[in-house]
Amino acid sequence: MFIVMVAAASVAFLLYENELGRMRDTASRGSLIANLDMGPIEYANSGAGIPLLSIHGAGGGFDQGLANAADLVGEGFRVIAPSRFGYLRTPVPPDSSPAAQADAHAALLSKLGVPKAVVVGISAGARSAAELALRHPDKVAALVLIVPALYSPTKPISIEVGRGNRFAFWAVNAGGDFAWWAAEKVAPSILIRFLGVRPALVAAAPQAERDRVMSFVRSVEPLSLRFPGINIDSVPELHEMPLGEITAPTMIISARDDLFNTLPAAEFSAGKIPGAMLVVYDTGGHLLVGQAQQVRTAVRTFLAGAGLIPSLATTTSMSR
């Protein structure tokens, strides 16, 4: 029995080492470094069309920013996806606040010769997206905030602390690559719940959606390369931004069953930003499971209404 256990552990460790090596290799490809006044910023630049700045959430990086844009916005954009402070090859500067990150976003756009972009901020990425619209309004053609981890005066962003989440919190706080990898293989429902989605919702979803969720779970790996950024994002947003000063056309999206409880912040922000459009789904959780196509249609309809892309009716007519 002891020999069998040792052999099984050895095989598991070899699989882990091989997969971790591939993950590290993948995370090191497909991105560039922009040397800005505030320091180096990693980013990816993909596609053609109207510029779109895709700002990832906690546990992300440029790779997650690209995937988010593809899943929730669709084609026809030049996607610029930075790794925020502490993620992958972007170091943590002395000032890692959302305001400083917004200044880095603006500097990156200027470095790339992009005068203005559609800005999509997801989860914790919504903080610097909103700050960008406040601090550099000339850079923001439209603002889309999805499951935003913003300020709410009544119900702050939070997640329940069950046994599974305590394990996931431990893995994240330890920067534990092996712990996250092992949980993905043995008990993925723990990580799915930790990412703000009820596992039963994923289990009942079509295979394509289950694959999308598991792809997101794997996108957090290697955890150790993203831990400094996760540490920054773990500090809750406790101060209210002057959202009433945002002038860009704004859309905010959330779900009632988001285990991170982003709906109160979404509703509060929509009430403060002039003319903001609020879209709320009854189900979907923090990853908007089962709603990706609806979100894509809603976002594109919003951008068409703002005159930034052709309307869906025009696109359909032209394709006939």
Secondary structure, 3 states (H helix, E strand, C coil): CHHHHHHHHHHHHHHHHHHHHHHHHHHCCCCEEEEECCEEEEEEEECCCEEEEEECCCCCCHHHHHHHHHHHCCCCEEEEEECCCCCCCCCCCCCCCHHHHHHHHHHHHHHCCCCCEEEEEECCHHHHHHHHHHHCHHHEEEEEEECCCCCCCCCCCCCCCCHHHHHHHHHHHCCCHHHHHHHHHHCHHHHHHHCCCCHHHHHCCCHHHHHHHHHHHHHCCCHHHCHHHHHHHCCCCCCCCCHHHCCCCEEEEEECCCCCCCHHHHHHHHHHCCCCEEEEECCCHHHCCCCHHHHHHHHHHHHHHCCCCCCHHHHHHHHC
